[in-house]
C-alpha cells in the first residue's frame, strides 16, 4: 500500500477535512467549471472566503484555476481525488482482511496473528 506521506494523499485529505471545501468541490463537480462568485452563491461564506478555500483546493491538486478575461474559472481535477480514493480503498481492504482473520480465529478458538 502506498505511504500517504509520500504522495498527495495527505494534502487531499487535509483539504477535504473542511466542509466548505467539500461543498465547493461538490459544486465544481456538478457545474464542471465556475468562478468564485458563482460558487459563493452556493455556500454560506463570503466570496473572499471562497477564494481562500479554492486556493487550498488548488494547492492540494483538486482544482485548476485559469484566467478567462477578468474572471478566474475553477475546474475540478478528479484524477487527484482518484489517487486518494485508491489509497483509501487499499486501506479498507487491509482492514477487511485483518478483521476476517480475527473473525476466523475467534470462530476456531485460536489466537489471531
PEPEUR-V531441 format. One record per backbone hydrogen bond with DSSP energy under -1.0 kcal/mol. NH is the residue of the N-H (numbers start at 1). CO is the residue of the C=O. E is the energy in kcal/mol with one decimal. If there is no record, write none. Layout:
nh: {NH/NH}
co: {CO/CO}
e: {E/E}
This chain:
nh: {6/7/10/12/13/14/15/16/22/23/24/25/26/27/28/29/30/31/32/34/39/40/42/50/51/52/53/54/55/56/57/58/59/60/61/62/64/66/68/71/73/74/75/77/80/82/83/84/85/86/87/88/89/90/91/92/93/94/95/96/97/98/99/100/101/102/103/104/105/106/107/108/110}
co: {3/4/4/8/9/10/11/12/18/19/20/21/22/23/24/25/26/27/28/74/35/36/39/46/47/48/49/50/51/52/53/54/55/56/58/57/75/73/71/68/66/34/64/62/77/78/79/80/81/82/83/84/85/86/87/88/89/90/91/92/93/94/95/96/97/98/99/100/101/102/103/104/105}
e: {-1.6/-1.1/-1.1/-2.4/-2.9/-2.4/-2.3/-2.4/-1.9/-2.2/-2.5/-2.6/-2.5/-2.5/-2.5/-2.4/-1.9/-3.0/-3.1/-2.0/-2.4/-2.4/-2.0/-2.1/-2.4/-1.9/-2.3/-2.8/-2.0/-1.6/-2.1/-2.5/-2.5/-1.8/-1.3/-2.7/-2.7/-2.4/-3.1/-1.6/-3.1/-3.2/-2.2/-2.9/-1.2/-2.5/-1.5/-1.3/-2.5/-2.3/-1.9/-2.6/-2.4/-2.4/-2.3/-2.5/-2.4/-2.2/-2.2/-2.7/-2.6/-2.2/-3.0/-2.3/-2.1/-2.2/-2.5/-2.6/-2.4/-2.4/-2.5/-2.0/-2.4}
